[in-house]
Amino acid sequence: MQLAINRATGFVRWRQETKASLWLGWPLILTNLSQAALTATDVILIGRLGPEMMASGVLATSFYHTTMIFCMGLVAAVMPMVAMELGRNRHAVREVRRTVRQGLWTAILICIPFWVLLWNAEYIFLALGQRPDIAARSVTLMHTLQWALLPYLGYIVLRSFLAALEKPLWTLLIAIIAIGFNALAAWTLIFGHFGFPELGLRGAGIATTLSSWMMFLGLAFIVVKQQKFRRYALFGRFWRADWPRFVDLWRLGLPMGLTFVFESSIFYAAVLMMGKISPEALAAHAVAIQIASLSFMVPLGFGQVATVRVGRAYGASDAQGMYYAGWNAYALGVGFMFIMGLLITLFPNLFISGFLKMNDPANIPVIKLAATLLMLAAIFQIVDGAQVIASGMLRGMRDTRIPMYLAFIGYWGVGLPLGYVLTFWFNVGAQGIWIGLAAGLAIVAVLMTIRWVKLFKRNAKLMQSGASYESLPW
């Protein structure tokens, strides 16, 4: 009888958590897809300029996103910190404001050195062995794209605040508006419509920068004007220093940023290695990675759900809540990636046709190679989803340092060297690079999942003994 009661209770709790995860998750997922669509739109439009221009555009956007990912990981620490505060005290105001303010401070400070780095990207590309003509063209995009960094990071801070409050619909609304604006602006400026000059790659960067400012200012307007958010006074006394909270955010966020960059950098390393093979290989990689990235937005969203839901339960010292929140998000995200992997395997040309003209003879080599790469992408879809959700689960428990080491081992210790060896020592070609990516993702997924199981058991035991989250070890 007791076993039946426990099963019924467990089923009800799973159903409740699934409902809560989907309610929070679908706006986050659609927001992630919207943000990915900003880049995808640019790639699609740049692709109409030809393989050479696409190669230059991918070189610039990939490097920009590698740096942006680190900065984004740093300021995204706002999400678990606010979630834990609200779990501890759902009426918390001052503590939430302190965290958001220091997130914005961090966004401003971190942009300065990265703007200098991005401005001099051509020297970096040449040092990494890229073709001089491709490197020279790529910085025409970079010098307009790099100014999107600050508003985008500000947007991430405010988005993290709204997600931790479990109010992500406003973020989705702003992102959808930005997609339409970016598509129109990019089309206008790249090709020179409505009386504007034809700016080519520079136009894509200007469109993305303007879209990023629209996203930040839109969310800023909402959190200032909406009554439910206005009480937090996020921008009140903005210049007041709060070094203890600043240090706490960096303590949690710096390993997050490095974890993100370890992952994103192997994908950028893949771009560099593809550039050494041929422009066709680089263009095929760009198409395949965009398709894989779009499906990745779903488990990324469930990883954010896990961070918020686990973080709130962690702040409330609710071990059972942590269990259901973590594993529910894990099952939803990995299940979706299994389905997407199957669809990509069965209908590769359907996905490729969104990026390239299928009847253009000049695109045939790119299409064939992109289809092959998508077969490999289908394999690592599942493990990619597993690793990002497990990482989100761990962030909900303030665990970011050990996952950083695990990411380094999987991505740079195994994935990148394996891809390089297969490609350039055994002449496997572009497929070797993607085999290395899949192997690295699989190792990180396994290690992150094992880490979650062990850490959850330890913290659950401590919570059962009466410990609060402030007293739990980092």
Beta strands, then each sheet from edge to edge (+ up, - down):
end
